[in-house]
Amino acid sequence: MHVSIKAEPLFEMFGIEITNAILLGIIGLGFLIVWMIFVARKIAQDRYGSDKKGFFTRLVLWVFEGLYKTVHETIPNKKVARQVAPFVITIFFIVVIQYYTGILPFVGEAMTFGHTPLFRSQAADLNFTLTLAIITIVACQVWAFRVLGFKGNMHRYFVNPLKDPIGCFAGFLELIGEFSRMLALAMRLFGNVFAGEVLLVVVAYLGSFASPALLPFFYIFELFIGGIQAYVFFMLATVFIGLAVSHDSHAESVHSTEVKMVSEMST
């Protein structure tokens, strides 16, 4: 039984180290792009009167519409919500695909390159989850600057301690909170995906000859968990952006939503 907490290098290309997580991540991203192009073509055909949308196309539309509605319900500023929706929905689909490709039967010790597993879930690589978290927090700041302006956004963190000492301390805590959110996003996704990966390996190892009968149930469970984890990341990213762009009149309600989300998902 082979379990590694970090992605393992396979070879180098143009001086860049290619790990088993990167290799599978490229495959997953390529599949996602092809699938979305296929869905877009089906939707375009439907506009011209040929209703040829299949089950998976309808599923993507249903998920997209639900997520789009959630973004508008979470972010008070409707103009910002329309701009943010494509970003956070894209994150949702990327996380889902990278999670699901990581539980395919050929991932892990089933295929090796030397003594190293050839494929590993991209979402089980801390580099990937941390990069996704950094992009999300940077996006929060970008939209905050666009909505509140440079001075307005900086006022969230830096307040004159002589005029408002309590506000100064609250701003310092808010600045620390940005880094804690980034780490929470990265570690939450990585921990859950890595735990699911280990679970499948342990079941296959302990089940031995009975594993073909046991693994399908755990695969179904992991499919469910993958969707939940992608939605959690999507929802937290949406809430964080909503909190960043909210004015004082809305900040309290958005912050309470954030606290509720974090407390519910911590378990």
C-alpha positions in Angstrom: 0.0 0.0 0.0 1.5 3.3 -1.2 0.3 6.6 0.4 2.2 9.8 -0.1 1.1 13.1 1.4 2.6 15.1 -1.5 2.6 14.7 -5.2 5.5 12.8 -6.6 7.7 13.9 -9.5 7.7 11.8 -12.7 9.9 13.7 -15.1 11.0 17.1 -16.2 9.9 19.1 -19.2 11.7 22.4 -20.1 13.1 22.5 -16.6 9.7 22.1 -15.0 9.1 19.2 -12.7 6.0 17.3 -13.8 4.3 15.4 -10.9 1.7 12.7 -11.1 -0.9 15.3 -9.8 0.0 17.7 -12.6 -0.3 15.0 -15.2 -3.8 14.0 -14.1 -4.7 17.6 -13.6 -3.9 18.4 -17.3 -6.0 15.5 -18.4 -8.9 16.6 -16.2 -8.7 20.2 -17.3 -8.6 19.1 -21.0 -11.7 16.9 -20.4 -13.5 19.8 -18.8 -12.7 22.2 -21.7 -13.9 19.7 -24.3 -17.0 18.9 -22.3 -18.0 22.6 -21.9 -17.4 23.2 -25.6 -19.7 20.2 -26.3 -22.3 21.6 -23.9 -22.1 25.1 -25.5 -22.6 23.6 -29.0 -25.7 21.7 -27.8 -27.1 24.9 -26.2 -26.4 26.8 -29.4 -28.2 24.2 -31.5 -31.2 24.4 -29.2 -31.5 28.1 -29.8 -32.1 27.3 -33.5 -35.0 25.0 -32.7 -33.3 21.6 -32.5 -33.8 20.3 -29.0 -30.9 17.8 -28.8 -29.8 18.4 -25.2 -28.9 15.1 -23.6 -28.9 14.2 -19.9 -25.4 15.5 -19.1 -26.1 18.8 -21.0 -29.3 19.3 -19.0 -27.4 18.4 -15.8 -24.7 21.1 -16.5 -27.4 23.7 -17.2 -29.3 22.7 -14.0 -26.1 23.0 -11.9 -25.1 26.3 -13.6 -28.5 27.9 -13.0 -28.6 26.8 -9.4 -25.1 28.2 -8.7 -25.8 31.4 -10.6 -28.9 31.9 -8.5 -26.9 31.3 -5.3 -24.4 33.9 -6.2 -27.1 36.5 -6.7 -28.7 35.6 -3.4 -25.3 35.8 -1.6 -23.8 39.0 -3.0 -26.0 42.1 -2.4 -24.6 44.1 -5.3 -26.3 42.6 -8.4 -23.8 44.1 -10.8 -20.9 42.6 -8.9 -22.8 39.3 -8.7 -23.1 39.1 -12.5 -19.4 39.6 -12.8 -18.4 37.2 -10.0 -20.7 34.3 -11.1 -18.5 33.1 -14.0 -15.4 33.1 -11.8 -16.8 31.1 -8.8 -18.8 28.8 -11.0 -15.7 28.0 -13.0 -13.9 27.2 -9.7 -16.8 24.8 -8.8 -16.5 22.8 -12.1 -12.7 22.7 -11.9 -12.8 21.3 -8.3 -15.5 18.8 -9.3 -13.5 17.5 -12.3 -10.2 17.3 -10.4 -11.9 15.5 -7.5 -13.7 13.0 -9.8 -10.7 12.2 -11.9 -8.8 11.4 -8.7 -11.1 8.5 -7.9 -10.9 6.8 -11.3 -9.9 3.1 -11.1 -6.6 3.7 -12.9 -5.4 6.4 -10.4 -3.0 5.3 -7.8 -1.0 2.1 -7.7 -2.9 0.6 -10.6 -0.6 2.3 -13.0 3.0 3.2 -12.1 6.0 5.0 -13.7 8.9 3.1 -12.2 7.9 2.8 -8.6 5.8 6.0 -8.6 2.0 6.0 -9.2 1.5 7.5 -12.6 -1.7 9.5 -11.7 -2.8 11.3 -8.5 -5.7 13.6 -7.9 -4.8 17.2 -8.6 -7.1 18.3 -5.8 -5.0 16.1 -3.4 -2.0 18.3 -4.1 -1.6 21.1 -1.6 0.1 23.2 -4.3 -3.1 23.2 -6.3 -5.5 23.9 -3.5 -3.2 26.7 -2.1 -3.0 28.2 -5.6 -6.8 28.1 -6.0 -7.2 29.7 -2.5 -4.6 32.5 -3.4 -6.5 33.2 -6.6 -9.7 33.5 -4.7 -8.4 35.9 -2.1 -6.7 38.0 -4.7 -10.0 38.1 -6.6 -11.7 39.3 -3.4 -9.3 42.2 -3.3 -9.6 43.0 -7.0 -13.4 43.3 -6.7 -13.1 45.2 -3.4 -10.9 47.8 -5.1 -13.3 48.1 -8.0 -16.4 48.6 -5.8 -15.0 50.4 -2.8 -12.0 52.2 -4.4 -8.5 52.1 -3.1 -9.1 54.3 -0.1 -12.4 52.5 0.8 -10.8 49.1 0.6 -7.7 50.1 2.6 -10.0 51.6 5.3 -11.3 48.1 6.0 -7.8 47.2 7.3 -6.1 50.5 8.3 -7.8 52.9 10.7 -6.3 55.8 12.6 -5.6 54.3 16.1 -5.9 57.8 17.7 -9.4 58.5 16.3 -10.7 55.0 16.5 -8.6 52.5 18.5 -11.3 49.8 18.4 -11.7 50.2 14.6 -7.9 50.0 14.2 -7.8 46.7 16.2 -10.8 45.4 14.1 -9.0 46.3 10.9 -5.9 44.4 12.1 -8.0 41.3 12.8 -9.6 41.7 9.3 -6.2 41.7 7.7 -5.2 38.6 9.6 -8.6 37.1 8.6 -7.7 37.3 4.9 -4.7 35.1 5.4 -6.7 32.7 7.6 -9.4 32.4 5.0 -6.8 31.6 2.4 -5.3 28.8 4.5 -8.7 27.5 5.4 -9.8 27.2 1.8 -6.5 25.4 0.8 -6.3 23.1 3.8 -10.0 22.2 3.8 -10.1 21.0 0.2 -6.7 19.3 0.4 -7.6 17.5 3.7 -10.9 16.1 2.4 -9.6 15.0 -1.0 -6.5 13.4 0.5 -8.7 11.6 3.1 -10.9 10.2 0.4 -7.9 9.1 -1.6 -6.5 7.2 1.5 -9.9 5.7 2.2 -10.1 4.1 -1.3 -6.5 2.8 -1.0 -7.2 1.3 2.5 -10.5 -0.3 1.4 -8.8 -1.8 -1.7 -5.9 -3.1 0.4 -7.9 -4.5 3.3 -10.7 -5.8 1.1 -8.3 -7.8 -1.0 -10.4 -10.2 -3.2 -13.6 -8.6 -1.9 -12.6 -5.1 -3.0 -14.4 -5.3 -6.4 -17.7 -5.7 -4.4 -16.8 -3.1 -1.8 -15.3 -0.3 -3.8 -18.4 0.6 -5.9 -20.2 1.7 -2.7 -17.2 3.9 -1.7 -17.0 5.3 -5.2 -20.6 6.4 -5.0 -19.9 8.0 -1.6 -16.8 9.8 -3.0 -18.9 11.1 -5.9 -21.3 12.6 -3.4 -18.5 14.0 -1.2 -16.8 15.5 -4.3 -19.8 17.5 -5.2 -20.2 18.7 -1.6 -16.6 19.8 -1.4 -16.8 21.7 -4.7 -19.9 23.4 -3.5 -18.3 24.3 -0.2 -15.3 25.9 -1.9 -17.7 27.7 -4.4 -19.9 29.0 -1.5 -17.0 30.2 0.7 -15.4 31.9 -2.3 -18.7 33.7 -3.0 -19.2 34.7 0.6 -15.7 36.0 0.9 -16.1 38.1 -2.2 -19.5 39.3 -1.0 -18.0 40.3 2.3 -15.1 42.2 0.5 -17.4 44.3 -1.7 -20.1 44.9 0.9 -20.6 48.4 2.2 -21.1 49.0 5.9 -24.8 48.6 5.7 -24.5 45.1 4.3 -21.2 44.0 5.9 -22.9 42.6 9.1 -25.4 40.4 7.2 -22.7 39.0 4.9 -20.3 38.5 7.8 -23.0 36.5 9.7 -23.5 34.4 6.6 -19.8 33.7 6.4 -19.6 32.7 10.1 -22.6 30.4 9.7 -21.0 28.8 6.6 -17.7 28.2 8.3 -19.2 26.8 11.4 -21.5 24.4 9.5 -18.7 23.2 7.2 -16.1 22.8 9.9 -17.6 19.4 10.8 
